[in-house]
């Protein structure tokens, strides 16, 4: 099983911490975020992990080189020249991640107790183009779903709204994206965007003709570290519930 960790972002909202440390290496209870996520992926059966780098690229590459998780190989996608955003970053690694079998994608700034094995089984059973982890939580931006199929996106602050496809009359549910997804390798053949672009932009375009499903999970033990306040909340969450963030790798 293969995976990609999106770790190239500059983490500008975490300044001054990210002035000297990339966001993916910010420690949460003594362990860098990158290691938290890599261990979680490995525990779910992932054997090959690609990490994209841009901000503090040299430090990131040397750290990735030193990572040691049993039966797990690491690869670097170097975006030092141009930061490609999530969609462009995924397109760049088609040669590393393409092939057979679904692929995990995971943001480097997200911690959760989500059962990745259960999420993979859900995806494997329904076989959509992509499965996105989502929760019912407060957020300025939401993905819109009809019967758990992606139909659009909305920004509550600006009123901006994108509708990917029409659907039978019924309630459109708003759920926030959790930064964890599973995609089919055939998605690479469907990417026509160039340069830096958001993977959400890609999903919204593809949702018109392809199934993109929601995988809802409990938001109680989910956090991102996008700001100093959110980082502190993540640290408290892990400290108070260490058993939910301890991964056992058995292969």
N, C-alpha and C positions, 0 to 999 in steps of 0.2 A: 504494500500500500504506500502511496506517495502523498506528500503534503507540501504546502508552501506557507511560510510565515512572512506576512507583510511587515517589514521592519525598517523600511527606508525613510519614513517620514521624519521631518526635522524636530517635531515635538516642541514647536514654538510656544505653545501655551504652558509648557512646563519650565520655561526659563525662570531662574537661572540654572536649574539643575541640568538641563540639556545643553548648556553652554560647554560643558566638558564631558558629558556622558550621553551617549545616544539613548533615546527613550527605551529601546528594547533591552538595555542593560541596567536600567534603573532597578535597584533591589526592592523587593517586597518581602519583608520579614527574612532578610538575609540571603535571598535567592533572586538573581536577575530574572526579569520578566521572560526573557528569551528561554531560559532554562525551565521555568515553570511550564511554558507552553510546549516546548520540545518534549519534556517528560510526559506531559499529558497525551500528546500525539503518539509517542512511542508506546505508552501503555494501552492505547487503542489499537495497536497493531501496525502503526506506520513505521516503515523501514528506511525510507528515503525522504529527507526534508531539505527543501530549497529555501534559503533565506535571502531576500533582496536587501541591498545596502546602498546608502547614499550619504546620509548625515554621519560624520565620524566614520567613514567607510573603512579606513585603515584599522582602527580599533575594533570595529565590528568583524572584519575579516580575520584578524588575529584571534579574537575570542571564539569565533565559530570553528576555527581550525583546532582549538584546544578542547572543544566540547567532546565529551565521551559518555555516550549512552549505549549500553549493550545492544548489538545487532542493529544499530542505526547509523546511517551515513548522512553526512551533511554536505550541501553544495551551496555556493555563493552565486547570486545573480548581481553583478556589479552595475549599479546605476549612478556611479560617481559623476559621470558626464551630465546626464539628464535625469531628473526625478520623474518617473513615468506614471505615478499615481497607481492605484490598484489594478485598473484594467490594463494599462500599458505594461505594468510589471508582470501581470500574468501572461500577456501575449509574448513577452520577451523569453519566457522559460518554456515555451511550447516544446522545444527539443528535449528538455529534461523531464517534463511531466507528461508529455504525450504518450500514447500507447493504450494499454487496456486497463480497465478498472477505474472506479471513481477516485477523485482527488480531494483531500481536505485542504481548505484555505482558512487561515486563522490570523487575525490581526495581532500584532505584537503587544498591543496595549490593553488587552482584554484578559480578565481572569474570570473563571466561572466553574461551577461544579457540574456543568452539563455532561451527560453521559455520551461521549463521542461514539462509543460502540453502538448504542441504541440509535443514535442519529444516523450512523452509517447504514444500519439495518433498515431503517425507515426509507432512506434513499434507495437502497438496493432493491427493496420490495416494490416501490412505486416507479422507480427509474425515470424521474423527470430529468430535464437538462441540468437543473441545479436545485439544491435544497438549502434554504437559508434559515439559520437559527434566529428566532424572533421572540419577543416577550411583550406583554401588555404592561408598559411602564411609561412614565412621563418622559417626553422627548420633544425637541423642537421639530424634528423631522420623522415622518412615518412612511413605511411602505403600506400600500393598500392591497387588501386581499379579498377575494370572493371565493368562498369554499376552499380556502387555503391555497388558492392559485393567485400568483402575483398579477395585479391589474393596474397598479400605478404607484405614485409617490406624491407626498405633499409636504410642504414646509409651512408649519403652523404660524411662524413668525411673519413671513413675507406674504403668505397667501398663495404662493406659487404651487402649481399642481400639474402633474403629468399623468395622463391616462393612457395606458398601453393598449388596451382593447376594451371593447364593449362586452357586456355579459348580460345574461337574463336578469330581470329585475330582482333586486334583493339587497341585503345590507352589505356594504363594503366595510371591512374591519380594518382598523388602524393598529398596526403593531410595529414596534421599533426593532431595527436590525441589531443583532448582537455581535457582529464581526466574525462569525464562524459560518462556514458554508461547505457544501460538498458539490463538486461539479463533475459532469461526465467529460472525458477527454475529447469528445467530438466538439466541444465548445470552441476549441482552437480553430476549427475550420469555419466557424461562424463569425469570427471576429474580423470586421473590416475596418474598424477604427485604427487610426495611426497616432503616434506620439503619445503624450500623457492624456489619459482619460480615466474616469471613474468606472469601476466594475458595476456599480449600481446603474450608471448610464447604459452600460452594455445589457444588463438584465432587463431594464425597462424596454429596450428595443427588441430584444429577443422574446420577451413575454407575449408579444402579439401572436407568435406562431409556435412557441414552444412552452412546455409545462415547466414552470418554476414554482416550487412548492414551499410552504412555510413549515418549519419544524418548531413548534412552540415549546418553550421550557420555562421553568420557574425562575423569575427574576430575583428571587431573594438572595441568591449567592452568585450574582453577576456584578462585575464592576469594570470600568475602564480607568486608566490612570492619566487621562488627558489633561487634567489641571492639578495643581498642588492639592486642592481640596478633595478631588476624586482619588488621588493617590493616597491620601491619608485614610479615606474611607476603605480603599482596597486593603491597606495594611491592617486596619482594624478588623475587617471581615476575615482575613486569613488568620490573624492572631487568635480571634475568638472561635474559629471553626477549622483548626488545622487539619482535621481528618478529612474534610471535604476537598482539600487541595493537596493531598498526598497521593502520589501515583505509584502503583506497583507494576513494574514492567516484568511480564512473564512470557517468555518465548522459548 
